[in-house]
Amino acid sequence: MIRESLKMVCSVAVVLLSTLGISCQGEVNNEVTLPHEQTIFCDAGDKPQLSFSAEGAWHLSSNALWCKFITPNGEMQEMAGKAGNVSVMLKISDLNQTEESSVATITIRIGEECGTLATVERSSKDLYVKLYDAEGNATNTLEIGYDTYIETSLEANFMFAATNLPEWVEVAERDASGRIIVTNAISGRAGERITALLRIVRDGERENIKIGTQDNKYLTFANRDNSVSFRYALIYDGMGKNHLTFTGPTTNSYGWEVSLDGKTLRNYDEATDLTTTFSDELQYKIVSEDNNYHILLLEEHIERGIPSFECFDEGDAERWIEFDKERMTLRINAHTGKPRYGVVMALPSGIYESLAGNFSSIFEEDTSAGIPLPTIISDYTKFVLIDFVQHDIDGTKTMYAYHSLSSLEIYCEPYADESLTAKYGTEAIFKCDFVNPIAGKTPGVIVNPLIEGWNNSGHDNGIAGVEVVHGERALKVSEGEYYIGDNTDEELSVHLWGPKGGWNGENVIIVFKLNNIAQKILVVTPPAF
C-alpha cells in the first residue's frame, strides 16, 4: 500500500511538472551543454549538496515530494538561478519511505535545453523487529511454554511474517473476547504491535528436552519478498518439576478390575463400551523432567459404604503393587478376601516434594451426595495411572448392596446360618453391615439380590416379594422401615432404613422370595455406633 501511494505521488508530481512546462520529453537543443548527470546516494534526514556549472539561467525541479531544495524561501520542489558555478542543498525526508530504496529525478532546464541533472537514491527504511516479553521488557528470544502458552509481543516497521515456523511449536492468539485461538502463524503490519502465544507440541518425548540459545533453534521473520529477514532464538525451559505426562495401556485410567491372583487386568471404557484385557502387568510410558517421578499408592477402604484412604509411598506400596521404573510396568500383587480398592499415581518430583509426606492434602471433601466424602482433588487426577478394584473378576456377583447416599458398595459376604437355612429352606445366605448414622440424614442400605425373575414385572404380578424381620417382629413399609422400589439402575431393590425402635443389638433378616419361596437371605448387622 505504501509503495502504491508513493507511485501515485510521483505520478502526480510528474504531471504537475509537465503542466509547468518542465518536462524534457522531445526537446533537444545542441546550443547549450547541460551539466553532466550525477547520482546521489542518501538516507532520510540527509542534506546532500548538488553542485554543477550552468552556461545560462537554470531551472531545477524534483519529481519526488521527499526530495526538495532548501531555498531562502523554504523547502521547495523547484528553484531557479543564474549562470555560473552552483551549489544547491537538498532536503531528504522520510515521507513514504518503505523497506525498498526510493529514487527521485532532478531535472535541469537551461534555455530550451532540458535533461536529468541528478538521480537521487534514498536508502530503504532502517528495518527492525522488536520483541517484548509478557511484562513488556525487551527481549531477543522467543520462549515456548509447556502446558500453558508464553506470551511474546512483536513490533516491526515493515509488513512481516514468520517464515519457518517449526511443527513442534504451537502458536495462538487472543481474539477480541480474550479467547485463545490456535493460528500457527505470526504476521503483522508496519507499526502494529501483535501478541503471539507459544507452547510446545507434545509427542511424549520432546517436551522433556530443554532448548537453549546454544541449540540453534530459530524463528525467522521476513518481509514480503524475503529480501530482509530477522532471526530470533527459540528457547524452552522444559516440562518443569511439577509436570508429568504418560501413556498407558488404554486411554482410560478408571474402571479397572484386577483378579485376586493379579494375573488378569481388565478395563471397561464407558465412552466406547469396550472391554480390554491384559495379562500379568500393565505397560506405561512416563515422561517427566530428568525422568524423576514418584509412585504413590492410595488404598481406598470402604466401610459401611463410606470411603477413607491410606497412602503408601514407593517403598511401602510394594506390599500391594510392584512398579518397575526402568521398564515402566505395573503389577498388582495377589490378594484374598473381600474386594480391595486402589489408586496408583505417578507424581512429578516437584509435586511430590511440595507434599512433604502430607499426602492427605491430595484429597478434598465432596459434598454433592449430601455428606462429605474424600475425593482426589482434580489437579491431581491427571497423575492417576490406574483406579481399580481387585476381586473375583470371573465370579458371578450373588448379592449387591450399597450406601443410599454415597452409592458406594457395601460388601455382601457369604454367610452360613443353619437356623436360617432350616427356617427358610435355602443355603444362599449373605451378610453385610448396615450404615452408620449421619447427623441430619437418614441413610440406608439398598440391596439388589441378583435373582432371575426378581424384578419389577415379577413384583407387579405378585411373583417377586420380600420378608423383612427384626428379631420376632416384621418390619413395615408403612412405618418407613423399608420399601421395595427401583434403585439407581432402575432395578427392583429393597431399601432398608432400619427398625424404628432401634436395632437393640439384633440383626435384620431380609428374605428374597419368588412365588413365596425363599431364594436368598441377607443378614444385615446393626450400625457400629
C-alpha positions as CSV (number, residue, x, y, z in Angstrom):
1,M,0.0,0.0,0.0
2,I,2.9,2.4,0.9
3,R,4.6,1.6,-2.4
4,E,1.4,2.3,-4.4
5,S,0.9,5.6,-2.6
6,L,4.5,6.5,-3.4
7,K,3.9,5.7,-7.1
8,M,0.8,7.8,-7.1
9,V,2.5,10.8,-5.5
10,C,5.4,10.6,-8.0
11,S,2.9,10.4,-10.9
12,V,1.2,13.5,-9.6
13,A,4.5,15.2,-9.4
14,V,5.4,14.3,-13.0
15,V,2.0,15.6,-14.2
16,L,2.5,18.8,-12.3
17,L,5.9,19.4,-13.7
18,S,4.7,18.7,-17.2
19,T,1.9,21.3,-16.7
20,L,4.5,23.8,-15.6
21,G,6.5,23.2,-18.8
22,I,9.4,21.4,-17.1
23,S,9.1,18.2,-18.9
24,C,12.0,17.4,-21.1
25,Q,10.4,14.9,-23.4
26,G,11.1,15.5,-27.1
27,E,13.1,18.7,-26.6
28,V,16.7,18.9,-27.9
29,N,19.0,22.0,-28.3
30,N,22.6,21.5,-29.1
31,E,23.5,25.2,-28.5
32,V,23.6,24.6,-24.7
33,T,25.7,22.0,-23.0
34,L,23.9,20.6,-19.9
35,P,25.9,19.6,-16.8
36,H,26.9,16.0,-16.5
37,E,24.3,13.8,-14.9
38,Q,25.3,12.6,-11.4
39,T,24.0,10.1,-8.8
40,I,23.5,10.9,-5.2
41,F,23.0,8.2,-2.5
42,C,21.5,9.3,0.7
43,D,19.4,8.5,3.8
44,A,16.3,10.1,5.1
45,G,17.3,13.2,7.1
46,D,20.3,13.9,4.9
47,K,21.1,17.3,3.3
48,P,23.4,16.4,0.4
49,Q,25.0,19.1,-1.8
50,L,24.2,19.1,-5.5
51,S,26.9,21.1,-7.4
52,F,27.0,21.9,-11.1
53,S,28.1,24.6,-13.6
54,A,25.5,26.2,-15.8
55,E,26.1,28.1,-19.0
56,G,22.9,30.2,-18.6
57,A,19.9,30.8,-16.3
58,W,18.8,27.5,-15.0
59,H,15.6,25.9,-13.5
60,L,15.6,22.8,-11.4
61,S,12.7,20.5,-10.4
62,S,12.3,17.3,-8.3
63,N,9.7,14.7,-9.1
64,A,9.5,13.3,-5.6
65,L,7.9,15.1,-2.6
66,W,10.5,13.6,-0.3
67,C,13.4,15.3,-2.2
68,K,13.2,19.1,-2.0
69,F,15.5,22.1,-2.5
70,I,16.5,24.3,0.5
71,T,16.0,27.8,-0.7
72,P,15.8,31.3,1.1
73,N,12.0,30.9,0.7
74,G,11.9,27.4,2.4
75,E,11.9,23.9,1.1
76,M,10.7,23.8,-2.5
77,Q,10.1,21.3,-5.3
78,E,11.5,23.8,-7.8
79,M,14.2,26.6,-7.8
80,A,16.0,28.7,-10.4
81,G,19.2,30.7,-10.6
82,K,21.8,32.4,-12.8
83,A,24.7,31.0,-14.9
84,G,27.8,30.0,-13.1
85,N,29.1,27.5,-10.6
86,V,26.1,26.5,-8.5
87,S,25.8,24.5,-5.2
88,V,22.3,23.6,-4.1
89,M,21.4,21.8,-0.9
90,L,18.7,19.1,-0.9
91,K,16.4,18.1,2.0
92,I,15.7,14.3,2.1
93,S,12.7,13.4,4.2
94,D,11.3,10.0,5.3
95,L,8.0,10.7,3.5
96,N,6.5,7.4,2.1
97,Q,9.7,5.6,3.0
98,T,9.4,1.8,2.6
99,E,11.5,-1.3,3.0
100,E,12.7,-0.7,-0.6
101,S,15.0,2.1,-1.8
102,S,13.4,5.2,-3.4
103,V,14.6,7.1,-6.5
104,A,14.0,10.8,-7.3
105,T,14.9,12.6,-10.5
106,I,16.1,16.2,-10.6
107,T,15.6,17.8,-13.9
108,I,17.5,20.9,-15.2
109,R,16.4,23.3,-17.9
110,I,18.7,25.9,-19.4
111,G,17.1,27.8,-22.1
112,E,15.3,25.4,-24.4
113,E,17.6,22.5,-23.3
114,C,16.3,20.0,-20.7
115,G,17.8,16.9,-19.1
116,T,18.4,14.9,-16.0
117,L,20.8,16.6,-13.7
118,A,20.8,14.1,-10.9
119,T,19.3,10.8,-9.8
120,V,18.8,10.7,-6.0
121,E,18.6,7.2,-4.4
122,R,17.2,7.2,-0.9
123,S,18.0,4.1,1.1
124,S,15.3,1.8,2.4
125,K,13.9,2.4,5.8
126,D,16.0,1.2,8.7
127,L,14.0,-2.0,9.3
128,Y,13.6,-3.7,12.6
129,V,11.7,-6.2,14.6
130,K,11.4,-5.7,18.3
131,L,10.4,-8.4,20.8
132,Y,8.9,-7.9,24.3
133,D,8.1,-10.4,27.0
134,A,4.8,-10.7,28.8
135,E,5.9,-8.0,31.3
136,G,6.8,-5.6,28.4
137,N,10.5,-6.0,28.8
138,A,12.6,-6.0,25.6
139,T,14.0,-9.5,24.8
140,N,15.8,-11.2,21.9
141,T,14.4,-14.7,22.3
142,L,11.0,-16.3,21.8
143,E,10.1,-18.5,24.8
144,I,7.9,-21.6,24.4
145,G,5.6,-22.8,27.2
146,Y,4.8,-26.4,28.3
147,D,1.2,-26.7,29.4
148,T,0.5,-23.0,29.2
149,Y,1.3,-20.5,26.5
150,I,4.1,-18.0,26.9
151,E,3.3,-14.5,25.6
152,T,5.6,-12.5,23.4
153,S,4.8,-9.2,21.7
154,L,6.3,-8.2,18.4
155,E,6.5,-4.9,16.6
156,A,8.2,-4.0,13.3
157,N,8.3,-1.1,10.9
158,F,7.5,-3.2,7.9
159,M,5.0,-5.9,7.0
160,F,6.4,-9.2,8.2
161,A,5.6,-12.9,8.7
162,A,7.2,-15.9,10.3
163,T,8.7,-18.0,7.5
164,N,10.0,-21.2,9.2
165,L,7.6,-22.0,12.0
166,P,8.5,-25.5,13.3
167,E,5.8,-28.1,13.6
168,W,6.7,-28.7,17.2
169,V,5.7,-25.1,18.2
170,E,2.0,-24.3,18.6
171,V,1.2,-20.6,18.0
172,A,-2.0,-19.0,19.2
173,E,-3.5,-15.5,19.7
174,R,-6.4,-14.0,21.7
175,D,-9.5,-12.8,19.9
176,A,-11.4,-9.7,20.9
177,S,-13.2,-11.5,23.7
178,G,-9.9,-12.9,25.2
179,R,-10.4,-16.5,23.9
180,I,-7.2,-18.3,22.8
181,I,-7.3,-19.2,19.1
182,V,-4.7,-21.5,17.6
183,T,-3.4,-19.9,14.4
184,N,0.0,-21.5,13.9
185,A,1.1,-18.3,12.1
186,I,2.7,-15.0,13.1
187,S,2.3,-11.9,10.9
188,G,1.9,-8.1,11.4
189,R,1.8,-4.8,9.6
190,A,4.2,-1.9,10.0
191,G,3.8,-0.1,13.3
192,E,1.4,-2.6,14.7
193,R,2.2,-4.4,17.9
194,I,0.9,-8.0,17.9
195,T,1.0,-10.7,20.6
196,A,1.9,-14.3,19.9
197,L,1.3,-17.2,22.4
198,L,3.7,-20.1,22.1
199,R,3.8,-23.6,23.6
200,I,5.4,-26.9,22.7
201,V,3.5,-29.6,20.8
202,R,3.9,-32.7,22.9
203,D,4.8,-36.1,21.4
204,G,5.8,-37.9,24.6
205,E,9.5,-37.2,24.0
206,R,10.3,-33.6,23.0
207,E,8.6,-31.9,26.0
208,N,11.2,-33.4,28.3
209,I,14.1,-31.8,26.4
210,K,15.1,-28.2,27.3
211,I,16.1,-25.9,24.4
212,G,18.5,-23.1,24.9
213,T,20.2,-20.5,22.6
214,Q,23.1,-22.9,22.2
215,D,20.8,-25.4,20.5
216,N,20.4,-23.1,17.4
217,K,16.6,-23.3,17.1
218,Y,15.4,-20.2,15.4
219,L,12.3,-18.5,14.1
220,T,12.7,-16.1,11.2
221,F,10.6,-13.0,10.4
222,A,10.9,-11.7,6.8
223,N,9.3,-9.0,4.6
224,R,7.1,-9.9,1.7
225,D,9.8,-10.8,-0.9
226,N,12.2,-12.3,1.8
227,S,14.8,-9.7,0.9
228,V,15.0,-8.7,4.6
229,S,14.8,-11.2,7.5
230,F,15.4,-11.2,11.2
231,R,16.2,-14.4,13.2
232,Y,15.4,-15.0,16.9
233,A,16.3,-17.9,19.1
234,L,13.6,-20.2,20.4
235,I,14.0,-21.3,24.0
236,Y,12.1,-23.9,26.1
237,D,12.7,-24.4,29.8
238,G,11.4,-28.0,29.7
239,M,8.4,-29.5,31.5
240,G,9.4,-28.3,34.9
241,K,9.4,-30.3,38.1
242,N,5.7,-30.0,38.5
243,H,4.7,-31.7,35.3
244,L,4.4,-35.3,34.0
245,T,2.8,-37.0,31.1
246,F,2.1,-40.6,30.5
247,T,0.5,-43.0,28.1
248,G,-1.0,-46.2,29.4
249,P,-2.3,-49.5,28.1
250,T,-5.6,-47.8,27.4
251,T,-6.7,-44.1,27.3
252,N,-8.9,-44.7,30.4
253,S,-7.3,-44.7,33.8
254,Y,-10.6,-45.6,35.5
255,G,-12.9,-48.7,35.6
256,W,-10.1,-51.3,36.0
257,E,-10.7,-54.7,37.5
258,V,-7.9,-57.0,38.7
259,S,-8.3,-60.7,39.5
260,L,-7.4,-61.9,43.0
261,D,-4.2,-63.5,41.8
262,G,-3.3,-60.3,40.0
263,K,-2.8,-62.1,36.6
264,T,-5.8,-60.6,34.8
265,L,-6.3,-56.9,34.4
266,R,-9.4,-55.7,32.7
267,N,-10.6,-52.2,31.7
268,Y,-14.1,-51.2,30.7
269,D,-14.4,-47.9,28.9
270,E,-18.0,-46.5,29.0
271,A,-17.2,-44.0,26.3
272,T,-16.6,-46.8,23.7
273,D,-18.4,-49.6,25.5
274,L,-15.3,-51.8,25.0
275,T,-13.5,-54.1,27.5
276,T,-9.8,-54.7,27.1
277,T,-7.9,-57.4,29.0
278,F,-4.2,-57.7,29.8
279,S,-2.2,-60.4,31.4
280,D,0.3,-60.1,34.3
281,E,1.2,-56.4,34.0
282,L,0.4,-53.1,32.5
283,Q,2.9,-51.1,30.4
284,Y,3.3,-47.3,30.7
285,K,5.4,-44.6,29.1
286,I,6.0,-41.9,31.6
287,V,7.7,-38.6,30.7
288,S,9.0,-36.2,33.4
289,E,11.8,-33.8,33.8
290,D,15.1,-35.7,34.2
291,N,12.9,-38.9,34.4
292,N,12.3,-38.0,38.0
293,Y,8.9,-39.1,39.4
294,H,7.5,-41.0,42.4
295,I,4.9,-43.8,42.6
296,L,2.2,-43.4,45.2
297,L,-0.5,-46.0,46.1
298,L,-3.8,-44.8,47.6
299,E,-5.6,-47.7,49.3
300,E,-9.3,-47.0,49.5
301,H,-11.1,-48.5,52.4
302,I,-14.9,-48.7,52.0
303,E,-16.5,-49.4,55.4
304,R,-20.3,-49.5,55.6
305,G,-20.4,-47.5,52.3
306,I,-18.1,-44.7,53.5
307,P,-14.6,-44.3,51.9
308,S,-11.3,-43.4,53.5
309,F,-7.8,-43.5,52.1
310,E,-4.5,-44.8,53.3
311,C,-1.4,-43.6,51.4
312,F,1.7,-45.6,50.7
313,D,4.9,-44.2,49.3
314,E,7.1,-46.1,46.8
315,G,8.7,-48.5,49.2
316,D,5.7,-49.2,51.3
317,A,3.5,-49.6,48.3
318,E,5.3,-52.8,47.4
319,R,3.1,-54.8,49.7
320,W,0.3,-54.1,47.2
321,I,1.9,-53.4,43.9
322,E,5.2,-53.7,42.0
323,F,6.2,-50.9,39.8
324,D,9.4,-51.3,37.7
325,K,10.6,-47.8,36.9
326,E,13.2,-49.0,34.3
327,R,10.6,-50.9,32.3
328,M,7.6,-48.7,33.5
329,T,5.5,-51.8,34.2
330,L,2.9,-52.2,36.9
331,R,1.9,-55.5,38.6
332,I,-0.8,-55.9,41.3
333,N,0.1,-58.4,44.0
334,A,-2.2,-61.4,44.8
335,H,-5.0,-60.9,47.4
336,T,-7.5,-63.0,49.3
337,G,-10.7,-62.0,51.0
338,K,-13.2,-59.3,50.2
339,P,-12.5,-56.7,47.4
340,R,-9.9,-54.1,47.8
341,Y,-9.7,-50.8,46.0
342,G,-6.6,-48.9,45.0
343,V,-5.4,-45.9,43.0
344,V,-1.8,-45.8,41.7
345,M,-0.4,-42.3,40.9
346,A,2.9,-41.1,39.3
347,L,3.8,-37.8,40.8
348,P,6.4,-35.5,39.3
349,S,9.2,-34.6,41.7
350,G,8.1,-31.0,42.3
351,I,4.6,-32.0,43.3
352,Y,5.9,-34.9,45.4
353,E,8.4,-32.6,47.3
354,S,5.7,-30.0,47.9
355,L,3.5,-32.6,49.6
356,A,6.4,-33.3,52.0
357,G,4.8,-36.6,53.1
358,N,1.4,-35.0,53.8
359,F,-0.5,-37.0,51.2
360,S,-3.8,-36.1,52.8
361,S,-3.6,-32.8,51.0
362,I,-4.3,-34.7,47.8
363,F,-7.9,-35.0,48.9
364,E,-10.8,-32.7,49.4
365,E,-14.3,-33.2,50.6
366,D,-17.0,-33.8,48.0
367,T,-20.5,-32.9,49.4
368,S,-22.5,-33.4,46.3
369,A,-24.1,-36.6,47.8
370,G,-25.2,-34.6,50.8
371,I,-22.4,-36.0,53.0
372,P,-18.7,-35.2,53.0
373,L,-16.7,-37.8,51.1
374,P,-13.0,-37.7,50.5
375,T,-12.1,-37.4,46.8
376,I,-8.9,-36.7,44.9
377,I,-8.5,-33.0,44.0
378,S,-9.0,-32.5,40.3
379,D,-5.4,-31.1,39.9
380,Y,-4.1,-34.5,40.9
381,T,-6.3,-36.7,38.9
382,K,-4.1,-36.2,35.8
383,F,-1.4,-38.2,37.6
384,V,-3.6,-41.3,38.1
385,L,-2.2,-44.3,36.3
386,I,-5.0,-46.7,37.4
387,D,-8.0,-46.7,39.6
388,F,-9.0,-50.3,40.2
389,V,-10.9,-52.9,42.3
390,Q,-9.3,-56.3,43.0
391,H,-11.8,-59.0,43.4
392,D,-13.1,-62.3,42.0
393,I,-13.0,-61.0,38.4
394,D,-14.6,-64.1,36.8
395,G,-17.0,-64.8,39.6
396,T,-20.7,-64.1,39.5
397,K,-21.9,-61.5,41.9
398,T,-24.5,-63.1,44.1
399,M,-25.7,-60.1,46.1
400,Y,-25.2,-56.4,45.8
401,A,-25.7,-53.7,48.4
402,Y,-24.7,-50.0,48.6
403,H,-25.0,-46.9,50.7
404,S,-28.1,-44.9,49.9
405,L,-26.1,-41.6,50.0
406,S,-22.6,-42.4,48.9
407,S,-23.7,-45.0,46.3
408,L,-20.5,-47.0,47.3
409,E,-20.7,-50.7,47.6
410,I,-21.2,-52.5,51.0
411,Y,-19.7,-55.9,50.6
412,C,-22.1,-58.9,51.0
413,E,-20.0,-61.9,52.1
414,P,-21.2,-65.5,52.0
415,Y,-22.6,-66.5,55.4
416,A,-23.7,-69.8,56.9
417,D,-26.5,-70.0,59.4
418,E,-28.1,-73.4,60.0
419,S,-31.1,-72.0,61.8
420,L,-31.9,-69.7,58.9
421,T,-31.4,-72.5,56.4
422,A,-33.7,-74.7,58.4
423,K,-36.3,-72.0,58.7
424,Y,-36.4,-70.8,55.1
425,G,-35.0,-73.7,53.2
426,T,-32.1,-72.0,51.4
427,E,-28.3,-72.0,51.9
428,A,-27.8,-68.9,49.8
429,I,-27.2,-66.6,52.7
430,F,-25.1,-63.5,52.8
431,K,-24.2,-60.9,55.4
432,C,-23.4,-57.1,55.2
433,D,-23.1,-54.2,57.6
434,F,-25.7,-51.5,58.0
435,V,-24.6,-47.9,57.5
436,N,-23.7,-45.7,60.4
437,P,-26.0,-42.8,61.3
438,I,-25.3,-39.3,59.9
439,A,-26.4,-36.1,61.6
440,G,-29.4,-34.6,59.8
441,K,-29.6,-37.5,57.3
442,T,-31.5,-40.8,57.2
443,P,-29.1,-43.1,55.4
444,G,-29.9,-46.7,54.5
445,V,-28.8,-49.8,52.5
446,I,-30.1,-50.5,49.1
447,V,-30.0,-54.2,48.1
448,N,-30.3,-56.0,44.8
449,P,-30.4,-59.7,45.4
450,L,-29.5,-60.5,41.8
451,I,-32.2,-63.2,41.4
452,E,-33.5,-64.0,38.0
453,G,-37.2,-63.1,37.8
454,W,-37.0,-60.9,41.0
455,N,-37.7,-57.7,39.1
456,N,-40.4,-55.0,38.6
457,S,-42.5,-57.2,36.4
458,G,-42.4,-60.0,38.9
459,H,-43.3,-57.7,41.7
460,D,-46.2,-56.2,39.8
461,N,-47.5,-59.7,39.1
462,G,-47.2,-60.8,42.8
463,I,-44.3,-63.2,42.0
464,A,-41.3,-61.3,43.5
465,G,-41.6,-60.5,47.1
466,V,-39.7,-59.9,50.3
467,E,-39.9,-60.6,54.1
468,V,-38.0,-58.3,56.4
469,V,-37.8,-59.2,60.1
470,H,-36.0,-57.8,63.2
471,G,-35.9,-60.4,65.9
472,E,-39.5,-61.6,66.2
473,R,-41.0,-58.5,64.6
474,A,-41.7,-58.0,60.9
475,L,-40.7,-54.5,59.7
476,K,-43.3,-52.5,58.0
477,V,-43.3,-50.3,54.8
478,S,-46.0,-48.2,56.5
479,E,-43.6,-47.3,59.3
480,G,-40.9,-46.2,56.8
481,E,-38.6,-49.1,57.9
482,Y,-38.1,-50.3,54.3
483,Y,-39.7,-50.4,50.9
484,I,-39.4,-52.2,47.6
485,G,-38.6,-50.0,44.6
486,D,-36.2,-49.1,41.9
487,N,-32.5,-48.4,42.7
488,T,-30.1,-46.1,40.8
489,D,-30.1,-48.6,37.9
490,E,-34.0,-48.7,37.8
491,E,-33.9,-52.3,39.1
492,L,-36.1,-53.7,41.8
493,S,-34.3,-53.4,45.1
494,V,-35.0,-53.4,48.8
495,H,-34.4,-50.0,50.5
496,L,-33.7,-50.7,54.2
497,W,-33.9,-47.8,56.6
498,G,-33.8,-49.9,59.8
499,P,-36.1,-50.8,62.7
500,K,-38.0,-47.8,64.0
501,G,-37.4,-48.6,67.6
502,G,-33.7,-49.1,67.2
503,W,-31.5,-52.1,66.4
504,N,-31.1,-53.2,70.0
505,G,-28.1,-55.3,69.0
506,E,-30.1,-57.6,66.8
507,N,-29.7,-58.2,63.0
508,V,-32.3,-57.5,60.4
509,I,-33.1,-60.5,58.1
510,I,-34.2,-59.9,54.5
511,V,-35.7,-62.9,52.8
512,F,-36.0,-62.6,49.0
513,K,-38.8,-64.8,47.5
514,L,-40.2,-65.9,44.2
515,N,-43.7,-67.3,44.4
516,N,-43.4,-67.1,48.2
517,I,-40.4,-69.5,48.1
518,A,-37.1,-68.1,49.7
519,Q,-34.3,-67.7,47.1
520,K,-31.7,-65.8,49.1
521,I,-31.3,-64.3,52.5
522,L,-29.3,-61.2,53.6
523,V,-28.3,-60.7,57.2
524,V,-27.8,-57.0,58.0
525,T,-25.8,-56.3,61.1
526,P,-26.5,-53.2,63.3
527,P,-24.6,-49.9,62.9
528,A,-21.2,-49.7,64.6
529,F,-22.4,-46.8,66.7
